[in-house]
Structures are given as structure tokens and as C-alpha cells.
């Protein structure tokens, strides 16, 4: 009988120790909740950029352009690229090639086809 009583006391001590360990672990995890959230957000951003590498390229290109020329230089370069695209796409259209263009806006007086 004493063996059963000893086993019951040991079981109660183990249950109490487990409860204390659970409380301690909950406190540690509560302290780590914010750093884990920051790391999770950083991983989500990294996955997004990995899925969209063109955005990384554009961001780097913009940073390089701003660093060297400033906003006015970037505007001038953008205008030059836009003009070149318009002339090349127009020339290619006359040669029978098609390049994607932006949507054409309908003006008053245009006849729908």
C-alpha cells in the first residue's frame, strides 16, 4: 500500500513540476513573441521579392538613377526612354512587328470600330 501512496505522491510532484515548467516556457515565449513576429515579417518580404525579381531590379535602378543625377536627371532620362520607345515601336509597326502599347484613350469624336 505504501508503494501506491509513494507513486501517487511522485505523480503529484511531477504534475506540479510540469505545470511550473509550462509557466516558465510560456513566459519565455511571451518575451520572444515580438522578435519572432519581426523575423516572420522579414521572411514574408524576402519571399515577396524572390517571387517578383523585376521589382528588385526596378528599385535598384531607381536608386542608382537618383544617386547619380537627382530627380531632374531621372525625369530627363525617363523622357528620353519614352521618346525612344515611341519611335522604335512606330518604326516596328510599319515593318509589321507589334510591340505592346498602353491603352489608347477614346477622344470625343473618335468613331468606335
Biopython code that builds the backbone (N, CA, C, O; Angstrom):
import numpy as np
from Bio.PDB.StructureBuilder import StructureBuilder

atoms = [
    (1, "UNK", "N", (0.814, -1.197, 0.000)),
    (1, "UNK", "CA", (0.000, 0.000, 0.000)),
    (1, "UNK", "C", (0.852, 1.253, 0.000)),
    (1, "UNK", "O", (0.522, 2.250, -0.642)),
    (2, "UNK", "N", (1.978, 1.183, 0.748)),
    (2, "UNK", "CA", (2.834, 2.352, 0.792)),
    (2, "UNK", "C", (3.422, 2.652, -0.571)),
    (2, "UNK", "O", (3.665, 3.813, -0.899)),
    (3, "UNK", "N", (3.651, 1.636, -1.359)),
    (3, "UNK", "CA", (4.189, 1.846, -2.700)),
    (3, "UNK", "C", (3.211, 2.648, -3.552)),
    (3, "UNK", "O", (3.617, 3.535, -4.302)),
    (4, "UNK", "N", (1.927, 2.335, -3.434)),
    (4, "UNK", "CA", (0.917, 3.072, -4.195)),
    (4, "UNK", "C", (0.842, 4.522, -3.728)),
    (4, "UNK", "O", (0.685, 5.428, -4.547)),
    (5, "UNK", "N", (0.951, 4.748, -2.439)),
    (5, "UNK", "CA", (0.915, 6.113, -1.908)),
    (5, "UNK", "C", (2.152, 6.882, -2.375)),
    (5, "UNK", "O", (2.051, 8.061, -2.716)),
    (6, "UNK", "N", (3.303, 6.240, -2.395)),
    (6, "UNK", "CA", (4.534, 6.878, -2.870)),
    (6, "UNK", "C", (4.431, 7.219, -4.348)),
    (6, "UNK", "O", (4.856, 8.292, -4.778)),
    (7, "UNK", "N", (3.869, 6.309, -5.115)),
    (7, "UNK", "CA", (3.688, 6.557, -6.550)),
    (7, "UNK", "C", (2.735, 7.736, -6.763)),
    (7, "UNK", "O", (2.980, 8.562, -7.642)),
    (8, "UNK", "N", (1.677, 7.831, -5.996)),
    (8, "UNK", "CA", (0.717, 8.931, -6.119)),
    (8, "UNK", "C", (1.383, 10.255, -5.762)),
    (8, "UNK", "O", (1.177, 11.259, -6.444)),
    (9, "UNK", "N", (2.201, 10.260, -4.671)),
    (9, "UNK", "CA", (2.912, 11.496, -4.297)),
    (9, "UNK", "C", (3.905, 11.902, -5.387)),
    (9, "UNK", "O", (4.016, 13.079, -5.729)),
    (10, "UNK", "N", (4.612, 10.934, -5.919)),
    (10, "UNK", "CA", (5.582, 11.228, -7.001)),
    (10, "UNK", "C", (4.873, 11.785, -8.225)),
    (10, "UNK", "O", (5.357, 12.716, -8.869)),
    (11, "UNK", "N", (3.706, 11.198, -8.542)),
    (11, "UNK", "CA", (2.912, 11.675, -9.674)),
    (11, "UNK", "C", (2.486, 13.124, -9.451)),
    (11, "UNK", "O", (2.551, 13.928, -10.381)),
    (12, "UNK", "N", (2.054, 13.472, -8.246)),
    (12, "UNK", "CA", (1.640, 14.844, -7.938)),
    (12, "UNK", "C", (2.821, 15.803, -8.072)),
    (12, "UNK", "O", (2.674, 16.904, -8.602)),
    (13, "UNK", "N", (4.005, 15.381, -7.585)),
    (13, "UNK", "CA", (5.197, 16.229, -7.707)),
    (13, "UNK", "C", (5.560, 16.452, -9.173)),
    (13, "UNK", "O", (5.913, 17.562, -9.573)),
    (14, "UNK", "N", (5.470, 15.394, -9.962)),
    (14, "UNK", "CA", (5.793, 15.521, -11.395)),
    (14, "UNK", "C", (4.793, 16.436, -12.108)),
    (14, "UNK", "O", (5.175, 17.237, -12.961)),
    (15, "UNK", "N", (3.529, 16.312, -11.758)),
    (15, "UNK", "CA", (2.499, 17.170, -12.359)),
    (15, "UNK", "C", (2.752, 18.628, -11.983)),
    (15, "UNK", "O", (2.634, 19.514, -12.830)),
    (16, "UNK", "N", (3.100, 18.885, -10.723)),
    (16, "UNK", "CA", (3.396, 20.255, -10.290)),
    (16, "UNK", "C", (4.639, 20.792, -11.002)),
    (16, "UNK", "O", (4.669, 21.954, -11.408)),
    (17, "UNK", "N", (5.655, 19.954, -11.151)),
    (17, "UNK", "CA", (6.874, 20.390, -11.848)),
    (17, "UNK", "C", (6.590, 20.691, -13.322)),
    (17, "UNK", "O", (7.122, 21.649, -13.882)),
    (18, "UNK", "N", (5.752, 19.870, -13.935)),
    (18, "UNK", "CA", (5.379, 20.122, -15.336)),
    (18, "UNK", "C", (4.622, 21.444, -15.472)),
    (18, "UNK", "O", (4.849, 22.194, -16.421)),
    (19, "UNK", "N", (3.739, 21.726, -14.542)),
    (19, "UNK", "CA", (2.986, 22.988, -14.575)),
    (19, "UNK", "C", (3.928, 24.170, -14.428)),
    (19, "UNK", "O", (3.772, 25.177, -15.119)),
    (20, "UNK", "N", (4.903, 24.058, -13.537)),
    (20, "UNK", "CA", (5.875, 25.147, -13.350)),
    (20, "UNK", "C", (6.712, 25.333, -14.619)),
    (20, "UNK", "O", (7.001, 26.465, -15.008)),
    (21, "UNK", "N", (7.098, 24.244, -15.257)),
    (21, "UNK", "CA", (7.877, 24.341, -16.497)),
    (21, "UNK", "C", (7.044, 24.951, -17.625)),
    (21, "UNK", "O", (7.554, 25.731, -18.428)),
    (22, "UNK", "N", (5.771, 24.594, -17.681)),
    (22, "UNK", "CA", (4.887, 25.187, -18.698)),
    (22, "UNK", "C", (4.765, 26.695, -18.498)),
    (22, "UNK", "O", (4.810, 27.458, -19.463)),
    (23, "UNK", "N", (4.612, 27.122, -17.251)),
    (23, "UNK", "CA", (4.515, 28.556, -16.958)),
    (23, "UNK", "C", (5.811, 29.273, -17.327)),
    (23, "UNK", "O", (5.779, 30.370, -17.885)),
    (24, "UNK", "N", (6.939, 28.662, -17.018)),
    (24, "UNK", "CA", (8.230, 29.258, -17.354)),
    (24, "UNK", "C", (8.406, 29.364, -18.871)),
    (24, "UNK", "O", (8.856, 30.387, -19.386)),
    (25, "UNK", "N", (8.048, 28.302, -19.566)),
    (25, "UNK", "CA", (8.168, 28.298, -21.034)),
    (25, "UNK", "C", (7.228, 29.332, -21.658)),
    (25, "UNK", "O", (7.597, 29.989, -22.632)),
    (26, "UNK", "N", (6.028, 29.482, -21.114)),
    (26, "UNK", "CA", (5.082, 30.487, -21.618)),
    (26, "UNK", "C", (5.657, 31.888, -21.449)),
    (26, "UNK", "O", (5.482, 32.734, -22.326)),
    (27, "UNK", "N", (6.335, 32.146, -20.344)),
    (27, "UNK", "CA", (6.957, 33.452, -20.126)),
    (27, "UNK", "C", (8.062, 33.727, -21.124)),
    (27, "UNK", "O", (8.173, 34.839, -21.640)),
    (28, "UNK", "N", (8.883, 32.722, -21.400)),
    (28, "UNK", "CA", (9.965, 32.878, -22.380)),
    (28, "UNK", "C", (9.380, 33.139, -23.765)),
    (28, "UNK", "O", (9.852, 34.019, -24.485)),
    (29, "UNK", "N", (8.362, 32.382, -24.135)),
    (29, "UNK", "CA", (7.750, 32.560, -25.456)),
    (29, "UNK", "C", (7.060, 33.922, -25.567)),
    (29, "UNK", "O", (7.047, 34.526, -26.640)),
    (30, "UNK", "N", (6.494, 34.400, -24.476)),
    (30, "UNK", "CA", (5.873, 35.723, -24.481)),
    (30, "UNK", "C", (6.928, 36.797, -24.762)),
    (30, "UNK", "O", (6.664, 37.756, -25.487)),
    (31, "UNK", "N", (8.117, 36.631, -24.189)),
    (31, "UNK", "CA", (9.209, 37.583, -24.426)),
    (31, "UNK", "C", (9.708, 37.524, -25.870)),
    (31, "UNK", "O", (10.174, 38.528, -26.411)),
    (32, "UNK", "N", (9.611, 36.355, -26.488)),
    (32, "UNK", "CA", (10.102, 36.184, -27.865)),
    (32, "UNK", "C", (9.043, 36.461, -28.925)),
    (32, "UNK", "O", (9.336, 36.422, -30.120)),
    (33, "UNK", "N", (7.832, 36.736, -28.503)),
    (33, "UNK", "CA", (6.736, 36.916, -29.457)),
    (33, "UNK", "C", (7.015, 38.046, -30.455)),
    (33, "UNK", "O", (6.798, 37.878, -31.655)),
    (34, "UNK", "N", (7.483, 39.169, -29.978)),
    (34, "UNK", "CA", (7.738, 40.318, -30.856)),
    (34, "UNK", "C", (8.913, 40.068, -31.813)),
    (34, "UNK", "O", (8.771, 40.321, -33.009)),
    (35, "UNK", "N", (10.077, 39.578, -31.329)),
    (35, "UNK", "CA", (11.160, 39.280, -32.274)),
    (35, "UNK", "C", (10.776, 38.229, -33.318)),
    (35, "UNK", "O", (11.206, 38.311, -34.469)),
    (36, "UNK", "N", (9.978, 37.254, -32.922)),
    (36, "UNK", "CA", (9.540, 36.240, -33.884)),
    (36, "UNK", "C", (8.635, 36.875, -34.935)),
    (36, "UNK", "O", (8.721, 36.524, -36.112)),
    (37, "UNK", "N", (7.769, 37.802, -34.531)),
    (37, "UNK", "CA", (6.895, 38.488, -35.480)),
    (37, "UNK", "C", (7.713, 39.313, -36.474)),
    (37, "UNK", "O", (7.393, 39.351, -37.662)),
    (38, "UNK", "N", (8.771, 39.975, -35.989)),
    (38, "UNK", "CA", (9.632, 40.764, -36.881)),
    (38, "UNK", "C", (10.338, 39.844, -37.883)),
    (38, "UNK", "O", (10.399, 40.148, -39.074)),
    (39, "UNK", "N", (10.865, 38.728, -37.397)),
    (39, "UNK", "CA", (11.540, 37.778, -38.289)),
    (39, "UNK", "C", (10.566, 37.193, -39.305)),
    (39, "UNK", "O", (10.925, 36.996, -40.466)),
    (40, "UNK", "N", (9.344, 36.917, -38.880)),
    (40, "UNK", "CA", (8.333, 36.386, -39.790)),
    (40, "UNK", "C", (8.001, 37.401, -40.875)),
    (40, "UNK", "O", (7.848, 37.039, -42.041)),
    (41, "UNK", "N", (7.891, 38.660, -40.498)),
    (41, "UNK", "CA", (7.611, 39.720, -41.474)),
    (41, "UNK", "C", (8.771, 39.863, -42.463)),
    (41, "UNK", "O", (8.549, 40.041, -43.661)),
    (42, "UNK", "N", (10.002, 39.786, -41.964)),
    (42, "UNK", "CA", (11.176, 39.873, -42.841)),
    (42, "UNK", "C", (11.194, 38.713, -43.836)),
    (42, "UNK", "O", (11.522, 38.906, -45.007)),
    (43, "UNK", "N", (10.849, 37.527, -43.385)),
    (43, "UNK", "CA", (10.788, 36.374, -44.290)),
    (43, "UNK", "C", (9.698, 36.553, -45.345)),
    (43, "UNK", "O", (9.887, 36.187, -46.505)),
    (44, "UNK", "N", (8.564, 37.114, -44.947)),
    (44, "UNK", "CA", (7.483, 37.355, -45.909)),
    (44, "UNK", "C", (7.929, 38.358, -46.974)),
    (44, "UNK", "O", (7.625, 38.185, -48.154)),
    (45, "UNK", "N", (8.642, 39.396, -46.567)),
    (45, "UNK", "CA", (9.143, 40.387, -47.531)),
    (45, "UNK", "C", (10.160, 39.745, -48.461)),
    (45, "UNK", "O", (10.136, 39.977, -49.669)),
    (46, "UNK", "N", (11.055, 38.938, -47.899)),
    (46, "UNK", "CA", (12.054, 38.254, -48.734)),
    (46, "UNK", "C", (11.387, 37.326, -49.735)),
    (46, "UNK", "O", (11.809, 37.261, -50.889)),
    (47, "UNK", "N", (10.355, 36.610, -49.316)),
    (47, "UNK", "CA", (9.630, 35.722, -50.250)),
    (47, "UNK", "C", (8.946, 36.527, -51.352)),
    (47, "UNK", "O", (8.922, 36.103, -52.507)),
    (48, "UNK", "N", (8.389, 37.688, -50.997)),
    (48, "UNK", "CA", (7.732, 38.523, -51.996)),
    (48, "UNK", "C", (8.730, 38.978, -53.057)),
    (48, "UNK", "O", (8.456, 38.878, -54.253)),
    (49, "UNK", "N", (9.894, 39.480, -52.617)),
    (49, "UNK", "CA", (10.890, 39.945, -53.578)),
    (49, "UNK", "C", (11.481, 38.797, -54.381)),
    (49, "UNK", "O", (11.866, 38.978, -55.536)),
    (50, "UNK", "N", (11.553, 37.626, -53.781)),
    (50, "UNK", "CA", (12.040, 36.459, -54.524)),
    (50, "UNK", "C", (11.041, 36.063, -55.603)),
    (50, "UNK", "O", (11.436, 35.598, -56.672)),
    (51, "UNK", "N", (9.757, 36.244, -55.334)),
    (51, "UNK", "CA", (8.724, 35.926, -56.316)),
    (51, "UNK", "C", (8.601, 37.013, -57.380)),
    (51, "UNK", "O", (8.075, 36.749, -58.461)),
    (52, "UNK", "N", (9.076, 38.238, -57.099)),
    (52, "UNK", "CA", (8.978, 39.359, -58.024)),
    (52, "UNK", "C", (10.354, 40.000, -58.233)),
    (52, "UNK", "O", (10.583, 41.116, -57.767)),
    (53, "UNK", "N", (11.269, 39.319, -58.922)),
    (53, "UNK", "CA", (12.627, 39.866, -59.072)),
    (53, "UNK", "C", (12.666, 41.153, -59.895)),
    (53, "UNK", "O", (13.593, 41.948, -59.743)),
    (54, "UNK", "N", (11.692, 41.370, -60.750)),
    (54, "UNK", "CA", (11.677, 42.600, -61.548)),
    (54, "UNK", "C", (11.541, 43.830, -60.649)),
    (54, "UNK", "O", (12.114, 44.879, -60.942)),
    (55, "UNK", "N", (10.793, 43.706, -59.567)),
    (55, "UNK", "CA", (10.650, 44.829, -58.648)),
    (55, "UNK", "C", (11.979, 45.180, -57.996)),
    (55, "UNK", "O", (12.276, 46.355, -57.778)),
    (56, "UNK", "N", (12.778, 44.165, -57.685)),
    (56, "UNK", "CA", (14.099, 44.416, -57.106)),
    (56, "UNK", "C", (14.961, 45.157, -58.120)),
    (56, "UNK", "O", (15.654, 46.114, -57.775)),
    (57, "UNK", "N", (14.914, 44.710, -59.372)),
    (57, "UNK", "CA", (15.689, 45.358, -60.431)),
    (57, "UNK", "C", (15.273, 46.814, -60.593)),
    (57, "UNK", "O", (16.126, 47.697, -60.682)),
    (58, "UNK", "N", (13.987, 47.067, -60.630)),
    (58, "UNK", "CA", (13.488, 48.440, -60.789)),
    (58, "UNK", "C", (13.900, 49.298, -59.595)),
    (58, "UNK", "O", (14.317, 50.443, -59.772)),
    (59, "UNK", "N", (13.787, 48.759, -58.389)),
    (59, "UNK", "CA", (14.166, 49.531, -57.200)),
    (59, "UNK", "C", (15.654, 49.879, -57.227)),
    (59, "UNK", "O", (16.032, 51.006, -56.905)),
    (60, "UNK", "N", (16.487, 48.932, -57.604)),
    (60, "UNK", "CA", (17.928, 49.198, -57.672)),
    (60, "UNK", "C", (18.221, 50.221, -58.766)),
    (60, "UNK", "O", (19.045, 51.116, -58.577)),
    (61, "UNK", "N", (17.553, 50.091, -59.905)),
    (61, "UNK", "CA", (17.764, 51.044, -60.990)),
    (61, "UNK", "C", (17.363, 52.455, -60.572)),
    (61, "UNK", "O", (18.052, 53.420, -60.902)),
    (62, "UNK", "N", (16.274, 52.577, -59.860)),
    (62, "UNK", "CA", (15.829, 53.898, -59.389)),
    (62, "UNK", "C", (16.829, 54.469, -58.388)),
    (62, "UNK", "O", (17.159, 55.654, -58.443)),
    (63, "UNK", "N", (17.307, 53.632, -57.481)),
    (63, "UNK", "CA", (18.300, 54.111, -56.511)),
    (63, "UNK", "C", (19.568, 54.597, -57.205)),
    (63, "UNK", "O", (20.120, 55.634, -56.838)),
    (64, "UNK", "N", (20.026, 53.855, -58.202)),
    (64, "UNK", "CA", (21.223, 54.258, -58.934)),
    (64, "UNK", "C", (20.972, 55.562, -59.688)),
    (64, "UNK", "O", (21.821, 56.453, -59.695)),
    (65, "UNK", "N", (19.809, 55.670, -60.319)),
    (65, "UNK", "CA", (19.498, 56.878, -61.076)),
    (65, "UNK", "C", (19.400, 58.095, -60.151)),
    (65, "UNK", "O", (19.896, 59.167, -60.496)),
    (66, "UNK", "N", (18.774, 57.946, -58.995)),
    (66, "UNK", "CA", (18.658, 59.064, -58.066)),
    (66, "UNK", "C", (20.007, 59.449, -57.481)),
    (66, "UNK", "O", (20.272, 60.629, -57.250)),
    (67, "UNK", "N", (20.841, 58.484, -57.245)),
    (67, "UNK", "CA", (22.131, 58.773, -56.631)),
    (67, "UNK", "C", (23.005, 59.595, -57.569)),
    (67, "UNK", "O", (23.719, 60.493, -57.125)),
    (68, "UNK", "N", (22.955, 59.299, -58.837)),
    (68, "UNK", "CA", (23.856, 59.968, -59.778)),
    (68, "UNK", "C", (23.312, 61.282, -60.313)),
    (68, "UNK", "O", (24.077, 62.232, -60.479)),
    (69, "UNK", "N", (22.031, 61.367, -60.583)),
    (69, "UNK", "CA", (21.512, 62.525, -61.300)),
    (69, "UNK", "C", (20.492, 63.345, -60.525)),
    (69, "UNK", "O", (20.318, 64.526, -60.825)),
    (70, "UNK", "N", (19.840, 62.792, -59.583)),
    (70, "UNK", "CA", (18.780, 63.507, -58.883)),
    (70, "UNK", "C", (17.467, 63.357, -59.633)),
    (70, "UNK", "O", (17.398, 62.675, -60.655)),
    (71, "UNK", "N", (16.440, 63.991, -59.126)),
    (71, "UNK", "CA", (15.099, 63.836, -59.693)),
    (71, "UNK", "C", (14.995, 64.429, -61.089)),
    (71, "UNK", "O", (14.362, 63.828, -61.957)),
    (72, "UNK", "N", (15.594, 65.583, -61.331)),
    (72, "UNK", "CA", (15.505, 66.221, -62.638)),
    (72, "UNK", "C", (16.213, 65.382, -63.706)),
    (72, "UNK", "O", (15.702, 65.231, -64.816)),
    (73, "UNK", "N", (17.370, 64.845, -63.378)),
    (73, "UNK", "CA", (18.082, 63.982, -64.321)),
    (73, "UNK", "C", (17.292, 62.720, -64.614)),
    (73, "UNK", "O", (17.275, 62.244, -65.749)),
    (74, "UNK", "N", (16.637, 62.175, -63.593)),
    (74, "UNK", "CA", (15.816, 60.985, -63.788)),
    (74, "UNK", "C", (14.634, 61.292, -64.700)),
    (74, "UNK", "O", (14.281, 60.480, -65.555)),
    (75, "UNK", "N", (14.037, 62.433, -64.523)),
    (75, "UNK", "CA", (12.919, 62.831, -65.369)),
    (75, "UNK", "C", (13.374, 62.963, -66.823)),
    (75, "UNK", "O", (12.682, 62.506, -67.733)),
    (76, "UNK", "N", (14.526, 63.582, -67.043)),
    (76, "UNK", "CA", (15.048, 63.717, -68.403)),
    (76, "UNK", "C", (15.358, 62.375, -69.030)),
    (76, "UNK", "O", (15.063, 62.147, -70.203)),
    (77, "UNK", "N", (15.950, 61.488, -68.253)),
    (77, "UNK", "CA", (16.258, 60.158, -68.784)),
    (77, "UNK", "C", (14.974, 59.391, -69.096)),
    (77, "UNK", "O", (14.892, 58.705, -70.115)),
    (78, "UNK", "N", (13.972, 59.504, -68.222)),
    (78, "UNK", "CA", (12.692, 58.844, -68.472)),
    (78, "UNK", "C", (12.031, 59.361, -69.737)),
    (78, "UNK", "O", (11.461, 58.585, -70.505)),
    (79, "UNK", "N", (12.102, 60.665, -69.958)),
    (79, "UNK", "CA", (11.537, 61.252, -71.174)),
    (79, "UNK", "C", (12.273, 60.731, -72.407)),
    (79, "UNK", "O", (11.643, 60.424, -73.419)),
    (80, "UNK", "N", (13.592, 60.629, -72.331)),
    (80, "UNK", "CA", (14.370, 60.120, -73.463)),
    (80, "UNK", "C", (14.017, 58.669, -73.764)),
    (80, "UNK", "O", (13.890, 58.293, -74.930)),
    (81, "UNK", "N", (13.857, 57.854, -72.733)),
    (81, "UNK", "CA", (13.487, 56.447, -72.935)),
    (81, "UNK", "C", (12.090, 56.361, -73.535)),
    (81, "UNK", "O", (11.857, 55.552, -74.432)),
    (82, "UNK", "N", (11.163, 57.177, -73.059)),
    (82, "UNK", "CA", (9.803, 57.157, -73.579)),
    (82, "UNK", "C", (9.793, 57.541, -75.065)),
    (82, "UNK", "O", (9.119, 56.895, -75.868)),
    (83, "UNK", "N", (10.535, 58.587, -75.428)),
    (83, "UNK", "CA", (10.603, 59.003, -76.836)),
    (83, "UNK", "C", (11.217, 57.910, -77.701)),
    (83, "UNK", "O", (10.725, 57.634, -78.795)),
    (84, "UNK", "N", (12.279, 57.290, -77.220)),
    (84, "UNK", "CA", (12.913, 56.212, -77.978)),
    (84, "UNK", "C", (11.933, 55.057, -78.167)),
    (84, "UNK", "O", (11.847, 54.498, -79.261)),
    (85, "UNK", "N", (11.211, 54.700, -77.142)),
    (85, "UNK", "CA", (10.233, 53.610, -77.240)),
    (85, "UNK", "C", (9.151, 53.947, -78.263)),
    (85, "UNK", "O", (8.764, 53.102, -79.069)),
    (86, "UNK", "N", (8.675, 55.170, -78.222)),
    (86, "UNK", "CA", (7.631, 55.560, -79.182)),
    (86, "UNK", "C", (8.140, 55.478, -80.609)),
    (86, "UNK", "O", (7.432, 54.983, -81.486)),
    (87, "UNK", "N", (9.364, 55.956, -80.863)),
    (87, "UNK", "CA", (9.870, 55.928, -82.237)),
    (87, "UNK", "C", (10.184, 54.500, -82.687)),
    (87, "UNK", "O", (9.916, 54.141, -83.833)),
    (88, "UNK", "N", (10.748, 53.688, -81.799)),
    (88, "UNK", "CA", (11.055, 52.304, -82.166)),
    (88, "UNK", "C", (9.782, 51.512, -82.388)),
    (88, "UNK", "O", (9.706, 50.732, -83.338)),
    (89, "UNK", "N", (8.780, 51.689, -81.538)),
    (89, "UNK", "CA", (7.547, 50.929, -81.720)),
    (89, "UNK", "C", (6.808, 51.391, -82.975)),
    (89, "UNK", "O", (6.178, 50.576, -83.650)),
    (90, "UNK", "N", (6.875, 52.677, -83.298)),
    (90, "UNK", "CA", (6.256, 53.155, -84.537)),
    (90, "UNK", "C", (6.955, 52.588, -85.760)),
    (90, "UNK", "O", (6.299, 52.157, -86.709)),
    (91, "UNK", "N", (8.279, 52.584, -85.744)),
    (91, "UNK", "CA", (9.056, 52.016, -86.850)),
    (91, "UNK", "C", (8.777, 50.523, -86.981)),
    (91, "UNK", "O", (8.608, 50.014, -88.089)),
    (92, "UNK", "N", (8.728, 49.827, -85.860)),
    (92, "UNK", "CA", (8.476, 48.385, -85.897)),
    (92, "UNK", "C", (7.067, 48.094, -86.414)),
    (92, "UNK", "O", (6.843, 47.100, -87.105)),
    (93, "UNK", "N", (6.119, 48.975, -86.071)),
    (93, "UNK", "CA", (4.757, 48.781, -86.567)),
    (93, "UNK", "C", (4.685, 48.900, -88.081)),
    (93, "UNK", "O", (3.934, 48.174, -88.732)),
    (94, "UNK", "N", (5.467, 49.817, -88.639)),
    (94, "UNK", "CA", (5.487, 49.947, -90.111)),
    (94, "UNK", "C", (6.159, 48.747, -90.773)),
    (94, "UNK", "O", (5.896, 48.444, -91.937)),
    (95, "UNK", "N", (7.029, 48.066, -90.024)),
    (95, "UNK", "CA", (7.719, 46.898, -90.563)),
    (95, "UNK", "C", (6.919, 45.612, -90.340)),
    (95, "UNK", "O", (7.346, 44.535, -90.756)),
    (96, "UNK", "N", (5.778, 45.721, -89.696)),
    (96, "UNK", "CA", (4.919, 44.558, -89.494)),
    (96, "UNK", "C", (5.075, 43.901, -88.132)),
    (96, "UNK", "O", (4.403, 42.910, -87.849)),
    (97, "UNK", "N", (5.941, 44.430, -87.290)),
    (97, "UNK", "CA", (6.084, 43.879, -85.938)),
    (97, "UNK", "C", (5.191, 44.668, -84.996)),
    (97, "UNK", "O", (4.939, 45.855, -85.206)),
    (98, "UNK", "N", (4.722, 44.005, -83.969)),
    (98, "UNK", "CA", (3.879, 44.696, -82.998)),
    (98, "UNK", "C", (4.532, 44.679, -81.633)),
    (98, "UNK", "O", (4.977, 43.631, -81.163)),
    (99, "UNK", "N", (4.592, 45.840, -80.993)),
    (99, "UNK", "CA", (5.063, 45.967, -79.615)),
    (99, "UNK", "C", (3.875, 46.343, -78.760)),
    (99, "UNK", "O", (2.966, 47.030, -79.226)),
    (100, "UNK", "N", (3.869, 45.908, -77.529)),
    (100, "UNK", "CA", (2.743, 46.275, -76.663)),
    (100, "UNK", "C", (2.732, 47.779, -76.403)),
    (100, "UNK", "O", (3.778, 48.391, -76.185)),
    (101, "UNK", "N", (1.571, 48.344, -76.428)),
    (101, "UNK", "CA", (1.402, 49.768, -76.138)),
    (101, "UNK", "C", (0.406, 49.914, -75.007)),
    (101, "UNK", "O", (-0.325, 48.980, -74.677)),
    (102, "UNK", "N", (0.388, 51.076, -74.431)),
    (102, "UNK", "CA", (-0.603, 51.357, -73.395)),
    (102, "UNK", "C", (-1.984, 51.434, -74.013)),
    (102, "UNK", "O", (-2.131, 51.487, -75.234)),
    (103, "UNK", "N", (-2.992, 51.438, -73.161)),
    (103, "UNK", "CA", (-4.356, 51.558, -73.684)),
    (103, "UNK", "C", (-4.549, 52.904, -74.332)),
    (103, "UNK", "O", (-4.126, 53.932, -73.802)),
    (104, "UNK", "N", (-5.177, 52.893, -75.457)),
    (104, "UNK", "CA", (-5.458, 54.139, -76.153)),
    (104, "UNK", "C", (-6.759, 54.708, -75.628)),
    (104, "UNK", "O", (-7.771, 54.010, -75.555)),
    (105, "UNK", "N", (-6.729, 55.956, -75.269)),
    (105, "UNK", "CA", (-7.925, 56.601, -74.741)),
    (105, "UNK", "C", (-8.804, 57.054, -75.897)),
    (105, "UNK", "O", (-8.329, 57.525, -76.930)),
    (106, "UNK", "N", (-10.086, 56.893, -75.683)),
    (106, "UNK", "CA", (-11.025, 57.363, -76.705)),
    (106, "UNK", "C", (-11.247, 58.856, -76.488)),
    (106, "UNK", "O", (-11.473, 59.322, -75.371)),
    (107, "UNK", "N", (-11.175, 59.580, -77.590)),
    (107, "UNK", "CA", (-11.423, 61.020, -77.531)),
    (107, "UNK", "C", (-12.801, 61.310, -78.097)),
    (107, "UNK", "O", (-13.372, 60.509, -78.837)),
    (108, "UNK", "N", (-13.312, 62.449, -77.738)),
    (108, "UNK", "CA", (-14.610, 62.840, -78.285)),
    (108, "UNK", "C", (-14.470, 62.983, -79.787)),
    (108, "UNK", "O", (-13.534, 63.624, -80.266)),
    (109, "UNK", "N", (-15.374, 62.403, -80.520)),
    (109, "UNK", "CA", (-15.321, 62.476, -81.981)),
    (109, "UNK", "C", (-14.710, 61.242, -82.600)),
    (109, "UNK", "O", (-14.859, 61.021, -83.802)),
    (110, "UNK", "N", (-14.011, 60.413, -81.797)),
    (110, "UNK", "CA", (-13.484, 59.152, -82.355)),
    (110, "UNK", "C", (-14.631, 58.203, -82.615)),
    (110, "UNK", "O", (-15.571, 58.113, -81.824)),
    (111, "UNK", "N", (-14.550, 57.506, -83.712)),
    (111, "UNK", "CA", (-15.567, 56.555, -84.064)),
    (111, "UNK", "C", (-15.127, 55.171, -83.610)),
    (111, "UNK", "O", (-14.028, 54.724, -83.940)),
    (112, "UNK", "N", (-15.980, 54.500, -82.858)),
    (112, "UNK", "CA", (-15.643, 53.154, -82.401)),
    (112, "UNK", "C", (-15.706, 52.191, -83.577)),
    (112, "UNK", "O", (-16.603, 52.286, -84.415)),
    (113, "UNK", "N", (-14.763, 51.273, -83.640)),
    (113, "UNK", "CA", (-14.760, 50.323, -84.769)),
    (113, "UNK", "C", (-15.371, 49.020, -84.392)),
    (113, "UNK", "O", (-15.448, 48.112, -85.219)),
]
sb = StructureBuilder()
sb.init_structure("model")
sb.init_model(0)
sb.init_chain("A")
sb.init_seg("    ")
for serial, (resi, resn, name, xyz) in enumerate(atoms, 1):
    if name == "N":
        sb.init_residue(resn, " ", resi, " ")
    sb.init_atom(name, np.array(xyz, "f"), 0.0, 1.0, " ", f" {name:<3s}", serial, name[0])
structure = sb.get_structure()
